[in-house]
C-alpha cells in the first residue's frame, strides 16, 4: 500500500520493525520490578478493619443502613410504601368484598400519609425543581431555581405585609 503523503512511515517497509508487538514477553516483564508497599499504608487503606472485633465500617464507607435512614433513603422507602398502599386500595376497588375494603381502609391511609410526610421531609421546604436538578447533578441550574423561588417567596411576603398594613395592622421588624 502506497500513500500520497511523502515520508509516510507506511511507505517504508522496515519502519515498523521494532514496535511493541515485536518485543518478547519475557523481555518486557524483566524490565518491571514490583514495588513493595509499606504495611502502614495497607492498614490505613483498610481503616483498621478487624473482623474479630466486630467493626463493620471499612475505610470510612457509609453502610446501607446509613443510606436507607437518610432523607433520600426514607423518601424511596416512602414511595415503595405508597405503592403498597395504593395496590391494596386498587385491589379493594376491583374485588369489592367487605374484607378487602376493611384491609384497604386499615392499610392505605397510614401508608399514603407516611409517604407524604417522607416526601415533604425530602423536599425540605425547597421547590421540587431544585431537588430534581440536584439529583441530576445540575448544581448551577439548581442554584438559579432556588434564587427564583426565594425571590417569589419574598415578593409574596411583601405583598401580604402590605395587605396587613392596609388593614391597619402594624408589623414591626
C-alpha positions as CSV (number, residue, x, y, z in Angstrom):
1,X,0.0,0.0,0.0
2,X,1.5,3.3,-1.1
3,X,0.1,6.6,0.2
4,X,0.2,10.1,-1.4
5,X,2.0,11.7,1.5
6,X,5.8,11.9,1.2
7,X,7.8,10.4,4.1
8,X,4.8,8.4,5.4
9,X,6.1,5.5,7.6
10,X,3.6,3.2,6.0
11,X,5.6,3.5,2.7
12,X,8.8,2.3,4.5
13,X,8.7,-1.5,4.9
14,X,11.2,-1.5,7.8
15,X,9.8,1.5,9.7
16,X,7.6,-0.6,12.0
17,X,10.1,-3.5,12.7
18,X,10.8,-2.5,16.3
19,X,7.3,-1.9,17.6
20,X,5.9,-3.1,20.9
21,X,4.3,-6.1,19.2
22,X,7.7,-7.4,18.2
23,X,9.1,-7.4,21.8
24,X,9.2,-10.7,23.5
25,X,7.0,-11.1,26.6
26,X,9.9,-12.2,28.9
27,X,11.9,-9.3,27.8
28,X,9.2,-6.8,28.7
29,X,8.5,-8.4,32.1
30,X,12.1,-8.3,33.1
31,X,12.0,-4.5,33.0
32,X,9.2,-4.3,35.6
33,X,10.1,-4.6,39.3
34,X,7.2,-4.8,41.7
35,X,7.4,-2.1,44.4
36,X,6.6,-3.2,47.9
37,X,4.1,-1.1,49.8
38,X,4.8,-0.4,53.5
39,X,2.4,-2.2,55.9
40,X,1.1,1.1,57.4
41,X,-0.3,2.1,54.0
42,X,-2.2,-1.1,53.8
43,X,-3.6,-0.7,57.3
44,X,-4.6,2.9,56.6
45,X,-6.4,1.8,53.4
46,X,-8.4,-0.8,55.3
47,X,-9.3,1.7,58.0
48,X,-8.2,-0.6,60.9
49,X,-10.7,-3.3,59.8
50,X,-10.7,-6.1,62.4
51,X,-13.4,-8.8,61.8
52,X,-12.9,-10.3,65.2
53,X,-13.5,-7.0,67.0
54,X,-16.9,-6.6,65.3
55,X,-16.1,-3.4,63.4
56,X,-18.3,-3.1,60.3
57,X,-17.0,0.0,58.6
58,X,-14.1,-0.4,56.2
59,X,-12.3,2.7,55.0
60,X,-14.9,5.1,56.3
61,X,-17.6,4.0,53.9
62,X,-21.2,4.5,54.8
63,X,-23.2,1.4,55.3
64,X,-26.5,0.5,53.6
65,X,-28.3,1.3,56.8
66,X,-26.9,4.8,56.7
67,X,-28.2,5.3,53.1
68,X,-31.6,3.9,54.0
69,X,-32.1,6.1,57.0
70,X,-31.1,9.3,55.2
71,X,-33.8,11.7,54.0
72,X,-33.4,10.4,50.4
73,X,-33.5,6.8,51.5
74,X,-36.6,7.3,53.6
75,X,-38.2,9.0,50.6
76,X,-37.5,5.9,48.4
77,X,-38.9,3.7,51.2
78,X,-41.9,6.0,51.4
79,X,-42.5,5.6,47.6
80,X,-42.5,1.8,47.9
81,X,-44.8,2.0,50.9
82,X,-47.2,4.3,49.0
83,X,-47.2,1.8,46.1
84,X,-48.2,-1.0,48.5
85,X,-51.0,1.2,50.0
86,X,-52.2,2.1,46.5
87,X,-52.1,-1.5,45.4
88,X,-54.2,-2.6,48.3
89,X,-56.7,0.2,47.6
90,X,-56.9,-0.7,43.9
91,X,-57.4,-4.4,44.8
92,X,-60.3,-3.4,47.1
93,X,-61.9,-1.3,44.4
94,X,-61.7,-4.2,41.9
95,X,-62.6,-7.0,44.3
96,X,-65.4,-5.2,46.1
97,X,-65.6,-7.5,49.1
98,X,-66.1,-6.4,52.7
99,X,-62.8,-7.9,53.8
100,X,-60.8,-6.2,51.1
101,X,-62.5,-2.8,51.9
102,X,-61.5,-3.2,55.6
103,X,-58.0,-4.2,54.8
104,X,-57.7,-1.2,52.4
105,X,-59.2,1.1,55.0
106,X,-56.6,0.0,57.5
107,X,-53.5,-0.1,55.3
108,X,-53.9,2.6,52.6
109,X,-54.4,5.8,54.7
110,X,-51.4,5.4,57.0
111,X,-49.1,4.3,54.2
112,X,-50.1,7.2,52.0
113,X,-49.8,9.6,54.9
114,X,-46.4,8.3,55.8
115,X,-45.2,8.5,52.2
116,X,-46.4,12.1,52.0
117,X,-44.5,13.0,55.2
118,X,-41.3,11.4,53.9
119,X,-41.7,13.3,50.6
120,X,-42.1,16.6,52.4
121,X,-39.1,15.9,54.6
122,X,-37.0,15.0,51.5
123,X,-38.1,18.3,49.9
124,X,-37.0,20.2,53.0
125,X,-39.0,23.3,52.0
126,X,-37.2,23.5,48.7
127,X,-39.1,23.5,45.4
128,X,-39.3,20.2,43.5
129,X,-37.4,21.5,40.5
130,X,-34.4,22.3,42.8
131,X,-34.4,18.7,44.2
132,X,-34.7,17.3,40.7
133,X,-31.9,19.4,39.3
134,X,-29.6,18.4,42.3
135,X,-30.3,14.7,41.7
136,X,-29.3,15.2,38.1
137,X,-26.1,17.0,39.3
138,X,-27.1,20.3,37.7
139,X,-25.8,22.5,40.6
140,X,-25.8,25.8,38.7
141,X,-29.3,25.4,37.4
142,X,-30.5,24.3,40.8
143,X,-28.9,27.4,42.4
144,X,-30.7,29.6,39.9
145,X,-34.0,27.8,40.6
146,X,-33.6,28.3,44.3
147,X,-32.9,32.0,43.8
148,X,-36.0,32.4,41.7
149,X,-38.0,30.6,44.4
150,X,-36.7,32.8,47.2
151,X,-37.4,35.9,45.2
152,X,-41.0,34.8,44.6
153,X,-41.4,34.0,48.4
154,X,-40.0,37.4,49.2
155,X,-42.5,39.1,46.9
156,X,-45.4,37.1,48.4
157,X,-44.3,38.1,51.9
158,X,-44.0,41.7,50.9
159,X,-47.5,41.6,49.3
160,X,-49.0,40.1,52.5
161,X,-47.3,42.6,54.7
162,X,-48.6,45.4,52.5
163,X,-52.2,44.0,52.8
164,X,-51.9,43.7,56.5
165,X,-50.7,47.3,56.8
166,X,-53.5,48.5,54.6
167,X,-55.9,46.9,57.1
168,X,-54.3,48.9,59.9
169,X,-52.3,46.1,61.4
170,X,-48.9,47.3,62.3
171,X,-46.0,44.8,62.0
172,X,-42.6,45.6,63.5
173,X,-39.3,44.1,62.3
